[in-house]
Amino acid sequence: MNNKHKKVWQAYARTAYNAMVSNVSNWGDPDFYRPITRLYYISVFDCAQVNHLGLISEEALNNPKERTHDHCLSPQFIGRMIMDNPDKYLKDYETFEKIFWLSCSTITVTKKENKWLSMLTENNGFDYKVFVPTNLKYKHLGIQLYKKQEGKKWKSAVLQESNLIPAPQDLLEYEKSFLVV
């Protein structure tokens, strides 16, 4: 990553951190859940593809005109995790910055796949439902992933042995209480 992009994403991370720290006292009010988590999501979204994982779905590989980017770790939900755990994520900027960077993780998929993936969670602000654990989303939908080779074009991408998403253990533990089975 070049220094220009590094500086940009860190500016978004710092701004998101400041916004979330300033809203800790509002977090207990359900009216604030969506606005606060949207602030976080928008900061991540505006960073564009600074942390692309070099992964592409088979469908996107074969349909370049239908490609889009999926934030595979559900940044808005991570925003909720951060606010529910301010002592861990909002007391130390470096810890926050690491989770922000992970939130920026994207994978190239088709627009149709992106829609399917978005349907694996439900968020009305206060209530949040997770229908499939984050690390299993692609596998659950049968989305096969390919890895881009260093310095080569997508057409030379190789099939991944696994289509499990590398998700932080904190996130997988946190989302258990939101899982709908």
Phi and psi in degrees as GROMACS dihedral restraints (atoms count N, CA, C in turn):
[ dihedral_restraints ]
;  ai    aj    ak    al  type     phi  dphi    fc
    3     4     5     6     1   -80.7    20    10
    4     5     6     7     1   162.7    20    10
    6     7     8     9     1   -62.9    20    10
    7     8     9    10     1   -30.8    20    10
    9    10    11    12     1   -60.5    20    10
   10    11    12    13     1   -49.6    20    10
   12    13    14    15     1   -68.2    20    10
   13    14    15    16     1   -37.1    20    10
   15    16    17    18     1   -59.6    20    10
   16    17    18    19     1   -45.1    20    10
   18    19    20    21     1   -63.8    20    10
   19    20    21    22     1   -41.1    20    10
   21    22    23    24     1   -63.6    20    10
   22    23    24    25     1   -51.0    20    10
   24    25    26    27     1   -65.0    20    10
   25    26    27    28     1   -34.0    20    10
   27    28    29    30     1   -68.7    20    10
   28    29    30    31     1   -32.3    20    10
   30    31    32    33     1   -65.9    20    10
   31    32    33    34     1   -40.9    20    10
   33    34    35    36     1   -66.0    20    10
   34    35    36    37     1   -39.8    20    10
   36    37    38    39     1   -62.5    20    10
   37    38    39    40     1   -46.2    20    10
   39    40    41    42     1   -63.5    20    10
   40    41    42    43     1   -41.4    20    10
   42    43    44    45     1   -64.7    20    10
   43    44    45    46     1   -42.5    20    10
   45    46    47    48     1   -63.5    20    10
   46    47    48    49     1   -43.1    20    10
   48    49    50    51     1   -57.8    20    10
   49    50    51    52     1   -50.1    20    10
   51    52    53    54     1   -60.1    20    10
   52    53    54    55     1   -41.9    20    10
   54    55    56    57     1   -64.7    20    10
   55    56    57    58     1   -41.6    20    10
   57    58    59    60     1   -72.1    20    10
   58    59    60    61     1   -40.1    20    10
   60    61    62    63     1   -59.9    20    10
   61    62    63    64     1   -42.2    20    10
   63    64    65    66     1   -71.4    20    10
   64    65    66    67     1   -12.4    20    10
   66    67    68    69     1  -107.8    20    10
   67    68    69    70     1     6.6    20    10
   69    70    71    72     1   -55.3    20    10
   70    71    72    73     1   -42.1    20    10
   72    73    74    75     1   -67.5    20    10
   73    74    75    76     1   -19.8    20    10
   75    76    77    78     1   -88.1    20    10
   76    77    78    79     1   -11.0    20    10
   78    79    80    81     1   -62.5    20    10
   79    80    81    82     1   -30.8    20    10
   81    82    83    84     1   -69.9    20    10
   82    83    84    85     1   -15.2    20    10
   84    85    86    87     1   -91.5    20    10
   85    86    87    88     1   114.6    20    10
   87    88    89    90     1   -56.0    20    10
   88    89    90    91     1   -23.7    20    10
   90    91    92    93     1   -64.6    20    10
   91    92    93    94     1   -21.1    20    10
   93    94    95    96     1   -94.4    20    10
   94    95    96    97     1   -11.6    20    10
   96    97    98    99     1   -56.7    20    10
   97    98    99   100     1   -54.6    20    10
   99   100   101   102     1   -65.5    20    10
  100   101   102   103     1   -49.1    20    10
  102   103   104   105     1   -57.3    20    10
  103   104   105   106     1   -39.6    20    10
  105   106   107   108     1   -70.2    20    10
  106   107   108   109     1   -45.2    20    10
  108   109   110   111     1   -69.3    20    10
  109   110   111   112     1   -28.9    20    10
  111   112   113   114     1   -67.6    20    10
  112   113   114   115     1   -37.0    20    10
  114   115   116   117     1   -56.5    20    10
  115   116   117   118     1   -44.7    20    10
  117   118   119   120     1   -65.3    20    10
  118   119   120   121     1   -49.2    20    10
  120   121   122   123     1   -57.6    20    10
  121   122   123   124     1   -46.2    20    10
  123   124   125   126     1   -63.2    20    10
  124   125   126   127     1   -38.4    20    10
  126   127   128   129     1   -61.8    20    10
  127   128   129   130     1   -42.6    20    10
  129   130   131   132     1   -65.8    20    10
  130   131   132   133     1   -48.0    20    10
  132   133   134   135     1   -58.0    20    10
  133   134   135   136     1   -42.0    20    10
  135   136   137   138     1   -68.6    20    10
  136   137   138   139     1   -11.9    20    10
  138   139   140   141     1   -77.6    20    10
  139   140   141   142     1    -6.2    20    10
  141   142   143   144     1    59.2    20    10
  142   143   144   145     1  -138.9    20    10
  144   145   146   147     1  -100.2    20    10
  145   146   147   148     1    51.5    20    10
  147   148   149   150     1   -71.1    20    10
  148   149   150   151     1   -21.7    20    10
  150   151   152   153     1  -129.3    20    10
  151   152   153   154     1    55.3    20    10
  153   154   155   156     1   -72.0    20    10
  154   155   156   157     1   131.4    20    10
  156   157   158   159     1   -80.2    20    10
  157   158   159   160     1    -0.1    20    10
  159   160   161   162     1    74.7    20    10
  160   161   162   163     1    21.6    20    10
  162   163   164   165     1  -113.4    20    10
  163   164   165   166     1   146.2    20    10
  165   166   167   168     1  -142.5    20    10
  166   167   168   169     1   144.2    20    10
  168   169   170   171     1   -77.3    20    10
  169   170   171   172     1   156.7    20    10
  171   172   173   174     1   -59.2    20    10
  172   173   174   175     1   -40.5    20    10
  174   175   176   177     1   -62.1    20    10
  175   176   177   178     1   -43.7    20    10
  177   178   179   180     1   -68.5    20    10
  178   179   180   181     1   -34.1    20    10
  180   181   182   183     1   -61.1    20    10
  181   182   183   184     1   -39.3    20    10
  183   184   185   186     1   -89.5    20    10
  184   185   186   187     1    -9.9    20    10
  186   187   188   189     1  -133.6    20    10
  187   188   189   190     1    71.6    20    10
  189   190   191   192     1   -55.4    20    10
  190   191   192   193     1   -32.3    20    10
  192   193   194   195     1   -73.1    20    10
  193   194   195   196     1   -14.6    20    10
  195   196   197   198     1  -101.2    20    10
  196   197   198   199     1     7.9    20    10
  198   199   200   201     1   -74.1    20    10
  199   200   201   202     1   145.7    20    10
  201   202   203   204     1  -150.8    20    10
  202   203   204   205     1  -179.9    20    10
  204   205   206   207     1  -116.1    20    10
  205   206   207   208     1   132.5    20    10
  207   208   209   210     1  -104.0    20    10
  208   209   210   211     1   125.6    20    10
  210   211   212   213     1   -77.5    20    10
  211   212   213   214     1    95.5    20    10
  213   214   215   216     1   -68.7    20    10
  214   215   216   217     1   -12.1    20    10
  216   217   218   219     1  -106.8    20    10
  217   218   219   220     1    13.7    20    10
  219   220   221   222     1    51.9    20    10
  220   221   222   223     1    73.8    20    10
  222   223   224   225     1   -54.7    20    10
  223   224   225   226     1   -36.3    20    10
  225   226   227   228     1   -64.2    20    10
  226   227   228   229     1   -37.2    20    10
  228   229   230   231     1   -69.0    20    10
  229   230   231   232     1   -37.8    20    10
  231   232   233   234     1   -62.7    20    10
  232   233   234   235     1   -36.2    20    10
  234   235   236   237     1   -58.3    20    10
  235   236   237   238     1   -39.9    20    10
  237   238   239   240     1   -66.2    20    10
  238   239   240   241     1   -42.7    20    10
  240   241   242   243     1   -59.3    20    10
  241   242   243   244     1   -42.2    20    10
  243   244   245   246     1   -61.3    20    10
  244   245   246   247     1   -47.0    20    10
  246   247   248   249     1   -68.7    20    10
  247   248   249   250     1   -31.7    20    10
  249   250   251   252     1   -75.8    20    10
  250   251   252   253     1   -13.1    20    10
  252   253   254   255     1  -132.6    20    10
  253   254   255   256     1    56.1    20    10
  255   256   257   258     1   -63.9    20    10
  256   257   258   259     1   -29.2    20    10
  258   259   260   261     1   -65.1    20    10
  259   260   261   262     1   -28.3    20    10
  261   262   263   264     1   -86.9    20    10
  262   263   264   265     1   -46.1    20    10
  264   265   266   267     1   -99.1    20    10
  265   266   267   268     1   -19.1    20    10
  267   268   269   270     1  -114.3    20    10
  268   269   270   271     1     5.5    20    10
  270   271   272   273     1   -96.4    20    10
  271   272   273   274     1   -18.3    20    10
  273   274   275   276     1  -135.7    20    10
  274   275   276   277     1   111.8    20    10
  276   277   278   279     1   -59.3    20    10
  277   278   279   280     1   -38.4    20    10
  279   280   281   282     1   -62.1    20    10
  280   281   282   283     1   -38.0    20    10
  282   283   284   285     1   -64.8    20    10
  283   284   285   286     1   -43.5    20    10
  285   286   287   288     1   -61.5    20    10
  286   287   288   289     1   -45.1    20    10
  288   289   290   291     1   -60.5    20    10
  289   290   291   292     1   -37.9    20    10
  291   292   293   294     1   -63.9    20    10
  292   293   294   295     1   -43.3    20    10
  294   295   296   297     1   -71.8    20    10
  295   296   297   298     1   -32.1    20    10
  297   298   299   300     1   -62.7    20    10
  298   299   300   301     1   -45.6    20    10
  300   301   302   303     1   -59.0    20    10
  301   302   303   304     1   -45.2    20    10
  303   304   305   306     1   -63.4    20    10
  304   305   306   307     1   -36.1    20    10
  306   307   308   309     1   -61.7    20    10
  307   308   309   310     1   -26.4    20    10
  309   310   311   312     1   -78.5    20    10
  310   311   312   313     1    -1.8    20    10
  312   313   314   315     1   -61.7    20    10
  313   314   315   316     1   127.6    20    10
  315   316   317   318     1  -129.4    20    10
  316   317   318   319     1   155.7    20    10
  318   319   320   321     1  -132.2    20    10
  319   320   321   322     1   139.4    20    10
  321   322   323   324     1   -80.8    20    10
  322   323   324   325     1   127.2    20    10
  324   325   326   327     1  -138.6    20    10
  325   326   327   328     1   178.5    20    10
  327   328   329   330     1   -85.1    20    10
  328   329   330   331     1   162.7    20    10
  330   331   332   333     1   -60.6    20    10
  331   332   333   334     1   -37.3    20    10
  333   334   335   336     1   -65.4    20    10
  334   335   336   337     1   -44.5    20    10
  336   337   338   339     1   -64.1    20    10
  337   338   339   340     1   -39.0    20    10
  339   340   341   342     1   -60.7    20    10
  340   341   342   343     1   -40.4    20    10
  342   343   344   345     1   -64.2    20    10
  343   344   345   346     1   -46.2    20    10
  345   346   347   348     1   -58.4    20    10
  346   347   348   349     1   -44.7    20    10
  348   349   350   351     1   -61.9    20    10
  349   350   351   352     1   -39.7    20    10
  351   352   353   354     1   -65.9    20    10
  352   353   354   355     1   -23.5    20    10
  354   355   356   357     1   -80.0    20    10
  355   356   357   358     1    -3.0    20    10
  357   358   359   360     1   -84.6    20    10
  358   359   360   361     1    -1.4    20    10
  360   361   362   363     1  -134.1    20    10
  361   362   363   364     1   158.3    20    10
  363   364   365   366     1  -137.5    20    10
  364   365   366   367     1   129.1    20    10
  366   367   368   369     1  -137.4    20    10
  367   368   369   370     1   114.2    20    10
  369   370   371   372     1  -109.6    20    10
  370   371   372   373     1    16.8    20    10
  372   373   374   375     1   106.5    20    10
  373   374   375   376     1   -71.6    20    10
  375   376   377   378     1   -82.0    20    10
  376   377   378   379     1   -52.0    20    10
  378   379   380   381     1   -87.7    20    10
  379   380   381   382     1   135.7    20    10
  381   382   383   384     1  -132.2    20    10
  382   383   384   385     1   131.4    20    10
  384   385   386   387     1  -124.3    20    10
  385   386   387   388     1   136.1    20    10
  387   388   389   390     1  -116.2    20    10
  388   389   390   391     1   120.3    20    10
  390   391   392   393     1   -92.5    20    10
  391   392   393   394     1   -22.6    20    10
  393   394   395   396     1  -143.9    20    10
  394   395   396   397     1   133.1    20    10
  396   397   398   399     1   -54.7    20    10
  397   398   399   400     1   144.5    20    10
  399   400   401   402     1   -49.5    20    10
  400   401   402   403     1   -47.4    20    10
  402   403   404   405     1   -69.1    20    10
  403   404   405   406     1   -13.7    20    10
  405   406   407   408     1  -106.8    20    10
  406   407   408   409     1     0.3    20    10
  408   409   410   411     1   -55.9    20    10
  409   410   411   412     1   -49.4    20    10
  411   412   413   414     1   -67.5    20    10
  412   413   414   415     1   -42.1    20    10
  414   415   416   417     1   -62.3    20    10
  415   416   417   418     1   -44.3    20    10
  417   418   419   420     1   -56.7    20    10
  418   419   420   421     1   -40.1    20    10
  420   421   422   423     1   -87.5    20    10
  421   422   423   424     1    -2.2    20    10
  423   424   425   426     1    71.3    20    10
  424   425   426   427     1    26.9    20    10
  426   427   428   429     1   -84.9    20    10
  427   428   429   430     1   112.0    20    10
  429   430   431   432     1   -83.9    20    10
  430   431   432   433     1   133.1    20    10
  432   433   434   435     1  -106.6    20    10
  433   434   435   436     1   145.5    20    10
  435   436   437   438     1  -121.6    20    10
  436   437   438   439     1   148.3    20    10
  438   439   440   441     1  -106.3    20    10
  439   440   441   442     1   129.4    20    10
  441   442   443   444     1   -72.1    20    10
  442   443   444   445     1   136.5    20    10
  444   445   446   447     1   -84.6    20    10
  445   446   447   448     1   140.5    20    10
  447   448   449   450     1   -50.2    20    10
  448   449   450   451     1   124.4    20    10
  450   451   452   453     1    73.0    20    10
  451   452   453   454     1     9.3    20    10
  453   454   455   456     1  -117.6    20    10
  454   455   456   457     1   168.0    20    10
  456   457   458   459     1   -81.8    20    10
  457   458   459   460     1   164.7    20    10
  459   460   461   462     1   -56.4    20    10
  460   461   462   463     1   -35.7    20    10
  462   463   464   465     1   -60.7    20    10
  463   464   465   466     1   -16.7    20    10
  465   466   467   468     1   -99.3    20    10
  466   467   468   469     1    11.7    20    10
  468   469   470   471     1   -61.2    20    10
  469   470   471   472     1   148.7    20    10
  471   472   473   474     1  -113.0    20    10
  472   473   474   475     1   146.5    20    10
  474   475   476   477     1   -59.0    20    10
  475   476   477   478     1   132.5    20    10
  477   478   479   480     1   -77.6    20    10
  478   479   480   481     1   144.7    20    10
  480   481   482   483     1   -67.1    20    10
  481   482   483   484     1   -32.0    20    10
  483   484   485   486     1  -131.0    20    10
  484   485   486   487     1   145.9    20    10
  486   487   488   489     1  -110.0    20    10
  487   488   489   490     1    31.9    20    10
  489   490   491   492     1   -83.3    20    10
  490   491   492   493     1   140.5    20    10
  492   493   494   495     1   -87.0    20    10
  493   494   495   496     1   132.4    20    10
  495   496   497   498     1   -73.5    20    10
  496   497   498   499     1    98.8    20    10
  498   499   500   501     1  -110.0    20    10
  499   500   501   502     1   142.8    20    10
  501   502   503   504     1   -62.8    20    10
  502   503   504   505     1   141.1    20    10
  504   505   506   507     1   -59.1    20    10
  505   506   507   508     1   -36.5    20    10
  507   508   509   510     1   -57.0    20    10
  508   509   510   511     1   -43.1    20    10
  510   511   512   513     1   -66.4    20    10
  511   512   513   514     1   -44.7    20    10
  513   514   515   516     1   -62.7    20    10
  514   515   516   517     1   -38.4    20    10
  516   517   518   519     1   -68.6    20    10
  517   518   519   520     1   -45.5    20    10
  519   520   521   522     1   -61.4    20    10
  520   521   522   523     1   -42.1    20    10
  522   523   524   525     1   -72.8    20    10
  523   524   525   526     1   -12.8    20    10
  525   526   527   528     1   -56.4    20    10
  526   527   528   529     1   -37.0    20    10
  528   529   530   531     1   -75.8    20    10
  529   530   531   532     1    -6.6    20    10
  531   532   533   534     1  -107.0    20    10
  532   533   534   535     1    -4.8    20    10
  534   535   536   537     1   -67.9    20    10
  535   536   537   538     1   131.5    20    10
  537   538   539   540     1  -108.1    20    10
  538   539   540   541     1   118.9    20    10
